[in-house]
Every structure is written in structure tokens, then in C-alpha cells.
């Protein structure tokens, strides 16, 4: 019985650690997506500026 309790405790600790790691991974993914969106927006603006400048010359 003690062996089963110890294994259950280890499994619970492992699950808690994995939940923390999952939250961190989600946060990193959300931050990366936010940065991607910002860069994509800036790229559209820059391409528009470049097209405008090339038409002026």
C-alpha cells in the first residue's frame, strides 16, 4: 500500500510540474504570437511606404 501511495504522490507532483510548464509554454507562445503580429503590421506599413516612395521617384 505504501508503494502505491508513494507512486501516486510522485505522479501528482509530476502533473503539477507539467501544469506549470504548460502555463509557461502558453505564455511564451502568446508572447511570440503578439510579437509576430506587431512585426507583420510594421511590415505592411513599411511595404506601403516603399511602394509610395517608389511611385514618387
C-alpha positions in Angstrom: 0.0 0.0 0.0 2.8 2.4 0.8 4.4 1.8 -2.6 1.2 2.8 -4.3 0.8 5.9 -2.2 4.4 6.9 -3.0 3.8 6.4 -6.7 0.6 8.4 -6.5 2.4 11.2 -4.8 5.2 11.2 -7.4 2.6 11.2 -10.2 0.8 14.1 -8.6 4.0 16.1 -8.3 4.9 15.4 -11.9 1.4 16.5 -13.0 1.7 19.8 -11.0 5.1 20.4 -12.6 3.8 19.7 -16.1 0.8 22.1 -15.5 3.3 24.8 -14.5 5.4 24.1 -17.6 2.3 24.2 -19.8 1.3 27.6 -18.4 4.8 28.9 -19.1 4.7 27.4 -22.7 1.3 29.0 -23.3 2.6 32.4 -22.1 5.7 32.1 -24.3 3.5 31.1 -27.3 1.1 34.0 -26.7 4.0 36.5 -26.4 5.6 35.1 -29.6 2.3 35.5 -31.4 1.9 39.1 -30.2 5.4 39.9 -31.4 4.7 38.3 -34.8 1.5 40.3 -35.2 3.4 43.5 -34.4 6.2 42.7 -36.9 3.7 41.7 -39.6 1.8 45.0 -39.0 5.1 47.0 -39.3 6.0 45.1 -42.5 2.7 46.1 -44.1 3.3 49.7 -43.2 6.9 49.6 -44.5 5.9 48.0 -47.7 3.3 50.6 -48.2 5.9 53.4 -47.6 8.3 51.7 -50.0 5.6 51.5 -52.7 4.7 55.1 -52.1 8.3 56.3 -52.3 9.0 54.3 -55.5 6.0 55.9 -57.2 7.2 59.3 -56.3 10.6 58.8 -57.9 
